[in-house]
Amino acid sequence: MFDGTEPMTGPVLMMAGGGGGSGNDDEVFSSTKFWLWPLGGGGDTRAVPQWDDLGMKEESILISGKLLASAAARVQKYWGVAGAR
């Protein structure tokens, strides 16, 4: 995953884990986490998913910029940059 050392231009949206399955031929469930970089510039962000193969039409959800900023302020760095002391 992006650690800040690679040259990259945004926006970048990556799958960051999840899972799912099916109960039968008529039922499918899934839970996926995503990693978004960079975060919005303080405004709201709209996510628009669509999955034609499963019959999921285009949907959208508005993600509050205030909630994203609040969550970003609580991020904790667990690993340092390679070679830093």
Backbone torsions as a table, in degrees:
resi	resn	phi	psi	omega
1	MET	NA	160.8	-178.2
2	PHE	-60.6	125.0	179.5
3	ASP	-116.6	7.6	177.2
4	GLY	93.7	-4.7	-178.4
5	THR	-97.8	-18.8	-179.5
6	GLU	-88.7	142.0	174.6
7	PRO	-69.7	128.4	-176.0
8	MET	-153.2	141.3	172.7
9	THR	-111.6	147.1	-176.8
10	GLY	-101.1	176.8	2.7
11	PRO	-83.7	152.0	178.3
12	VAL	-123.4	128.8	175.8
13	LEU	-125.5	118.4	-177.3
14	MET	-125.8	146.0	171.8
15	MET	-70.6	138.0	-177.0
16	ALA	-130.7	45.2	177.6
17	GLY	105.7	166.7	180.0
18	GLY	146.6	-170.5	-179.9
19	GLY	-171.2	179.9	-179.7
20	GLY	175.6	-173.4	-179.7
21	GLY	178.8	-164.8	178.5
22	SER	-144.3	144.7	176.8
23	GLY	-87.2	-29.2	178.6
24	ASN	-165.4	-170.6	-178.3
25	ASP	-68.5	-15.6	-177.1
26	ASP	-104.2	0.0	-173.2
27	GLU	-134.6	128.3	176.6
28	VAL	-135.6	138.0	174.8
29	PHE	-131.7	152.5	-178.0
30	SER	-154.6	147.2	174.4
31	SER	-135.6	122.0	-176.2
32	THR	-132.7	140.9	174.1
33	LYS	-104.7	146.7	179.6
34	PHE	-126.1	151.5	176.7
35	TRP	-115.6	124.3	-177.8
36	LEU	-117.3	130.6	176.9
37	TRP	-141.9	139.6	-12.4
38	PRO	-76.1	164.6	174.4
39	LEU	-67.0	158.5	179.4
40	GLY	-56.2	161.7	-178.0
41	GLY	-80.4	35.1	179.5
42	GLY	101.7	-19.1	178.3
43	GLY	-89.3	178.5	178.6
44	ASP	-72.7	157.0	178.2
45	THR	-123.1	135.1	178.1
46	ARG	-107.6	124.9	174.7
47	ALA	-100.5	133.9	-177.0
48	VAL	-129.3	92.4	178.3
49	PRO	-90.2	157.8	175.7
50	GLN	-158.2	139.0	179.8
51	TRP	-140.9	86.5	-174.6
52	ASP	-59.3	-40.4	-177.0
53	ASP	-61.0	-26.1	179.3
54	LEU	-104.5	8.5	177.7
55	GLY	76.8	16.0	178.5
56	MET	-87.8	111.7	178.2
57	LYS	-73.4	166.5	-179.9
58	GLU	-58.5	129.7	176.5
59	GLU	-125.7	165.8	174.5
60	SER	-147.0	152.9	176.9
61	ILE	-140.0	138.0	178.2
62	LEU	-96.4	123.4	-179.2
63	ILE	-103.5	123.3	-175.7
64	SER	-62.5	126.9	175.6
65	GLY	-63.4	-32.7	178.2
66	LYS	-66.6	-40.2	178.1
67	LEU	-67.2	-40.2	177.1
68	LEU	-62.8	-43.8	-180.0
69	ALA	-64.4	-38.9	178.5
70	SER	-64.3	-43.9	178.4
71	ALA	-65.8	-41.2	-179.2
72	ALA	-63.1	-33.0	-180.0
73	ALA	-69.0	-18.3	-179.1
74	ARG	-100.5	5.7	-179.3
75	VAL	-64.8	138.7	176.3
76	GLN	-118.6	132.2	178.9
77	LYS	-85.9	122.4	-178.0
78	TYR	-95.3	-28.6	-179.2
79	TRP	-125.1	141.6	177.6
80	GLY	-86.3	175.0	176.6
81	VAL	-70.5	138.1	-179.5
82	ALA	-54.1	131.4	177.6
83	GLY	88.5	-13.0	179.8
84	ALA	-80.7	148.3	178.4
85	ARG	-129.4	NA	NA
